[in-house]
């Protein structure tokens, strides 16, 4: 029987890279630092220093590349999962809706 990871449409690449996250929700628009844990063709997992983010929130993600050989990444995504990590941070799963 196939495990959950075997059912994915795209493989995830572990990156553990710092990124900048701009959150746009009903209350405000704010920018924060985050850690991109992994990325696939359609989404990514991010660790953010907030207790939670509302599912459905739109975010802009920017990951600068330390190498001229690899381009930087800029994307607009939607939060589809939020799991508490510590009292002041959470892990969010986002679905990429647009690459810039």
Helices and strands as residue ranges (DSSP letters): G 4-7, E 13-24, E 29-39, E 43-48, E 58-63, E 73-84, E 90-99
